[in-house]
């Protein structure tokens, strides 16, 4: 979650390659997808989506990833790249 929130894509890739749970929950942003969405880190959002993150997970300060991304005006960063 911290790597996703801070935009550290290489660390996110390393964690995923070593079996990190893409849907692990806890903390302010609830999960890595919500953290990356809130901060507008589109490449990390795409990476998490490609690795099976659950877009419907509820929790954290914003409820879910869609609410987190829209809260900061990053709507559109959850979908596929165009």
VOZATOR-748100 format. One record per atom (N, C-alpha, C, O): residue in one letter; x, y, z. Coordinates in steps of 0.1 Angstrom, whole numbers, plus 5000, padded with zeros to 4 digits. Layout:
AXYZ;...
***
This chain:
X500849885000;X500050005000;X500950135000;X500650224993;X501950135008;X502850245009;X503550274995;X503650384991;X504050164989;X504650174976;X503750234965;X504050314957;X502450184966;X501450234956;X501150374959;X501050454949;X500950414971;X500650554975;X501650654971;X501350764966;X502950604972;X504050694969;X504650684955;X505550754951;X503950604946;X504350604932;X505550524929;X506250544919;X505950424938;X507150344936;X506750224928;X506650114934;X506650234915;X506250124906;X507150004907;X506749894907;X508450034907;X509449914908;X509249834920;X509449714920;X508949904931;X508749824944;X507449754943;X507449634948;X506449814938;X505149734936;X505349614927;X504949504931;X506149624916;X506449514908;X507249404915;X506949284914;X508149444923;X508949354931;X508049274942;X508149154943;X507249354948;X506349294958;X505449184951;X505249074957;X504849224940;X503949134933;X504649014928;X504148904929;X505849034923;X506648914918;X507048814929;X507248704927;X507048864942;X507348784953;X506148744961;X506248704973;X504948744955;X503748694961;X503048784970;X502148734978;X503248914970;X502449004979;X500948984975;X500648974963;X500148994985;X498648984983;X498149124977;X498149224985;X497749124965;X497349244958;X496049304965;X495749424962;X495349224972;X494149274979;X494249284994;X493249305001;X495449294999;X495649305013;X495049445018;X495149545010;X494449445029;X493749565034;X494249615047;X494849535055;X494049745049;X494349805062;X494749945060;X495149985049;X494750025070;X495150165069;X494250265062;X493050225059;X494650385061;X493850495056;X493250465042;X492050495040;X494050405033;X493550385019;X492950245017;X492550215006;X492950165027;X492350025027;X493149925019;X493449815024;X493649965007;X494349864999;X495249944989;X495150064987;X496149874982;X497049934972;X496350004961;X496750114957;X495249944956;X494550004944;X493950134949;X493950234941;X493350144960;X492750264965;X493850374967;X493550494964;X494950334972;X496050434975;X496550484961;X496750604960;X496850404952;X497350444939;X496250534931;X496550624925;X495050494933;X493950564926;X493750704932;X493650804925;X493850714945;X493750844952;X494850934948;X494651054946;X496050884946;X497250964943;X497450984928;X498251064924;X496550914920;X496650944905;X497850864898;X498250914888;X498250764904;X499450684898;X498850584888;X498650464892;X498550624876;X497850544866;X498650414863;X498050314862;X499950424862;X500750304858;X500650194869;X500550074866;X500650244881;X500450144892;X499050094893;X498849974895;X498050174890;X496650124889;X496550014879;X496049914881;X497150044867;X497149944856;X497849814860;X497349704857;X498949824867;X499749714871;X498949624881;X498849504880;X498249694891;X497449624901;X496249554894;X495949444898;X495649624885;X494549564878;X494949434870;X494249334869;X496149444863;X496649334856;X496949214865;X497049104860;X497149244878;X497549134887;X496349094896;X496549034906;X495149124891;X493949074898;X493449144910;X492649084918;X493749264912;X493149334923;X491649344922;X491149354911;X491049344933;X489549354934;X489149494934;X489349564944;X488449544924;X488049684923;X486849714932;X486549834934;X486249614938;X485049634946;X485349634961;X484449644969;X486549614965;X486949614979;X486449744986;X486749854981;X485849734997;X485349845005;X486249865017;X486749775023;X486449995021;X487250025033;X487950155032;X487850225022;X488750185042;X489550305042;X488750425043;X487550425045;X489350545041;X488650675043;X487750705031;X486850785033;X487850635020;X487150675008;X486150565003;X485450594993;X486050455010;X485050355006;X485550254996;X485550134999;X485950294984;X486450204974;X487350284965;X487450414966;X487950214955;X488950284946;X488250394937;X488850494935;X487050364933;X486350464924;X486050594932;X486250704927;X485650584945;X485450694953;X486750774956;X486750894956;X487850694958;X489150754961;X489650834949;X490050944950;X489550774937;X490050844925;X489150964922;X489651064917;X487850954923;X486951074920;X487151184930;X486951304927;X487451154943;X487651244953;X488751344949;X488751464952;X489851294943;X490951374939;X490951424924;X491851484920;X489851394917;X489751434903;X490551354894;X490851394883;X490851224897;X491551144888;X490651034882;X491150934878;X489451074880;X488450974874;X489050944860;X489551024853;X488850814856;X489350774843;X490750694845;X491150624836;X491350704856;X492650634858;X492450494863;X493450424865;X491250454865;X490950314869;X490750224857;X490950104858;X490350284846;X490050204834;X491350164826;X492450214829;X491150094815;X492250054807;X492850174800;X492150274797;X494150174797;X494750284789;X494250294776;X493850194769;X494150414771;X493550434757;X494650494748;X494350514737;
***
